[in-house]
Amino acid sequence: MDRREHIQDELLVLRAQTGPEHVNALVDRWHKPLWTHAHRMTGDRETAWDIVQESWITIVEGLRRLRRPDAFPAWAFRIVSNRCLNWRRKQGRRQELLADYALEETRQRQNAPSPPGDVDALDAALKALPADWQMLLSLYYEQGFTVSEIAGILGINAGTVKSRLYRARRELKTRMEGMTNDE
């Protein structure tokens, strides 16, 4: 995200803090990234939708208390993350879900023809990674969060984020090299 987008986001937050009639623009801007994050954390489209809807209620109710508009993205992602973690705890099946997801991804990869082009290969390699690593890479590269912001969002320390990002990048590189060597 460039500086202009950050400023626009801050203005959206400031407007939304003035009254509910300005909240829709903020929702329009942030709903999809928050849903994508929830989907990656839960592995379920409908659950992600429900979690984000519930999160928006919390976000809108707490928006006036947010002191720093520039902190909105990390704050909103943290709310969604907490709801996702609560959902996963209630399910009591976190490891099963990740294993099922990985198994399904493996089945789909084995049944699908090799994707052409570098972008498709990257996408396939990303989807082959564990869901937690996909989420980290998405927060860092797609959403543009810093290591410390990701640590806050996920409730882990920055060193853990760095080491997991390192391992995810290394595994992604290995998978990409494997795809290149297979051709």
C-alpha positions as CSV (number, residue, x, y, z in Angstrom):
1,M,0.0,0.0,0.0
2,D,1.4,3.4,-0.9
3,R,1.3,6.5,1.2
4,R,-1.7,7.9,-0.7
5,E,-3.8,4.8,0.1
6,H,-2.8,5.1,3.8
7,I,-4.0,8.7,3.9
8,Q,-7.3,7.8,2.1
9,D,-7.8,5.0,4.7
10,E,-7.2,7.4,7.5
11,L,-9.7,9.9,6.1
12,L,-12.3,7.1,5.7
13,V,-11.8,6.2,9.4
14,L,-12.1,9.9,10.5
15,R,-15.3,10.3,8.5
16,A,-16.7,7.1,9.9
17,Q,-16.0,8.3,13.4
18,T,-18.2,11.3,12.8
19,G,-21.3,9.2,12.3
20,P,-22.9,6.0,11.0
21,E,-23.8,7.6,7.6
22,H,-20.1,7.5,6.7
23,V,-19.4,3.9,7.7
24,N,-20.4,2.3,4.4
25,A,-17.3,3.7,2.6
26,L,-15.1,2.2,5.2
27,V,-16.9,-1.2,4.9
28,D,-16.7,-1.0,1.1
29,R,-12.9,-0.5,1.4
30,W,-12.1,-3.1,4.0
31,H,-14.8,-5.8,3.8
32,K,-13.1,-8.0,1.2
33,P,-9.6,-8.0,2.8
34,L,-11.1,-8.8,6.2
35,W,-13.2,-11.6,4.6
36,T,-10.2,-13.0,2.8
37,H,-8.3,-13.1,6.1
38,A,-11.1,-14.8,7.9
39,H,-11.5,-17.3,5.1
40,R,-7.8,-18.2,5.3
41,M,-8.0,-18.6,9.1
42,T,-11.2,-20.7,9.1
43,G,-11.1,-22.5,5.7
44,D,-14.8,-22.0,5.4
45,R,-16.5,-19.4,3.2
46,E,-19.7,-19.2,5.2
47,T,-18.0,-19.1,8.6
48,A,-15.7,-16.3,7.3
49,W,-18.8,-14.3,6.2
50,D,-20.4,-14.7,9.6
51,I,-17.2,-13.8,11.4
52,V,-16.7,-10.7,9.4
53,Q,-20.3,-9.6,9.8
54,E,-20.0,-10.0,13.6
55,S,-16.6,-8.2,13.5
56,W,-18.1,-5.2,11.7
57,I,-20.6,-4.7,14.5
58,T,-17.7,-4.7,17.0
59,I,-15.6,-2.4,14.7
60,V,-18.4,0.1,14.2
61,E,-19.2,0.2,17.9
62,G,-15.6,0.7,18.9
63,L,-14.7,3.1,16.1
64,R,-15.2,6.3,18.1
65,R,-12.7,5.0,20.7
66,L,-10.0,4.4,18.1
67,R,-7.5,7.1,18.8
68,R,-5.2,6.6,15.8
69,P,-6.9,6.3,12.5
70,D,-3.7,4.9,11.0
71,A,-4.0,1.9,13.3
72,F,-7.4,0.9,11.9
73,P,-6.2,-1.9,9.6
74,A,-4.3,-3.7,12.2
75,W,-7.0,-3.1,14.8
76,A,-9.8,-4.4,12.4
77,F,-7.6,-7.4,11.4
78,R,-7.0,-8.2,15.1
79,I,-10.8,-8.2,15.8
80,V,-11.4,-10.6,12.9
81,S,-8.4,-12.8,14.0
82,N,-9.7,-13.0,17.5
83,R,-13.1,-14.1,16.4
84,C,-11.5,-16.7,14.0
85,L,-9.4,-18.0,16.8
86,N,-12.4,-18.3,19.1
87,W,-14.3,-20.1,16.4
88,R,-11.4,-22.5,15.9
89,R,-11.1,-23.2,19.6
90,K,-14.9,-24.0,19.7
91,Q,-14.5,-26.3,16.8
92,G,-11.7,-28.2,18.6
93,R,-10.6,-29.4,15.3
94,R,-7.9,-27.0,14.2
95,Q,-5.4,-29.6,13.2
96,E,-8.0,-31.7,11.5
97,L,-9.2,-28.8,9.4
98,L,-5.7,-27.9,8.3
99,A,-4.9,-31.5,7.5
100,D,-8.2,-31.9,5.6
101,Y,-7.4,-28.6,3.7
102,A,-3.9,-29.8,2.8
103,L,-5.3,-33.2,1.7
104,E,-7.9,-31.6,-0.5
105,E,-5.4,-29.2,-2.0
106,T,-3.1,-32.1,-2.8
107,R,-6.0,-34.0,-4.4
108,Q,-6.9,-31.0,-6.5
109,R,-3.3,-30.4,-7.6
110,Q,-2.9,-34.1,-8.6
111,N,-6.1,-34.0,-10.6
112,A,-5.5,-30.6,-12.3
113,P,-3.3,-30.0,-15.3
114,S,-0.1,-28.1,-14.6
115,P,-0.9,-24.4,-14.7
116,P,0.9,-22.4,-17.5
117,G,3.0,-19.3,-16.7
118,D,4.8,-18.0,-13.7
119,V,1.7,-16.4,-12.0
120,D,-0.2,-19.6,-12.2
121,A,2.8,-21.6,-10.9
122,L,3.2,-19.1,-8.0
123,D,-0.5,-19.4,-7.2
124,A,-0.4,-23.2,-7.2
125,A,2.8,-23.2,-5.0
126,L,1.1,-20.8,-2.5
127,K,-2.0,-23.0,-2.3
128,A,0.2,-26.0,-1.5
129,L,1.5,-24.3,1.6
130,P,-0.1,-24.8,5.0
131,A,-3.0,-22.4,5.6
132,D,-1.1,-20.6,8.4
133,W,1.8,-19.8,6.1
134,Q,-0.6,-18.7,3.3
135,M,-2.2,-16.3,5.8
136,L,1.1,-14.9,6.9
137,L,2.3,-14.3,3.4
138,S,-1.0,-12.7,2.5
139,L,-0.9,-10.3,5.5
140,Y,2.7,-9.4,4.7
141,Y,2.7,-9.2,0.9
142,E,-1.0,-8.7,-0.1
143,Q,-2.1,-6.5,2.8
144,G,1.2,-4.8,3.3
145,F,1.3,-5.2,7.1
146,T,4.6,-4.9,8.9
147,V,6.0,-7.7,11.0
148,S,5.0,-5.9,14.2
149,E,1.5,-5.3,12.9
150,I,1.1,-9.0,12.0
151,A,2.4,-9.9,15.4
152,G,-0.4,-7.7,16.9
153,I,-3.0,-9.1,14.6
154,L,-2.2,-12.7,15.4
155,G,-1.2,-12.2,19.0
156,I,2.3,-13.7,18.7
157,N,5.6,-12.0,19.1
158,A,7.5,-10.4,16.2
159,G,10.3,-12.9,16.3
160,T,7.8,-15.7,15.7
161,V,6.3,-13.9,12.8
162,K,9.8,-13.4,11.3
163,S,10.8,-17.0,11.6
164,R,7.5,-18.3,10.2
165,L,7.7,-15.9,7.3
166,Y,11.3,-17.1,6.7
167,R,10.1,-20.8,6.7
168,A,7.1,-20.0,4.5
169,R,9.3,-18.1,1.9
170,R,11.8,-20.9,1.9
171,E,9.2,-23.6,1.4
172,L,7.5,-21.5,-1.4
173,K,10.9,-21.1,-3.1
174,T,11.5,-24.9,-2.9
175,R,8.1,-25.6,-4.3
176,M,8.6,-23.1,-7.1
177,E,12.0,-24.6,-8.0
178,G,10.4,-28.1,-7.9
179,M,7.8,-26.9,-10.4
180,T,10.5,-25.5,-12.7
181,N,12.5,-28.6,-12.6
182,D,9.5,-30.8,-13.4
183,E,9.0,-29.1,-16.7
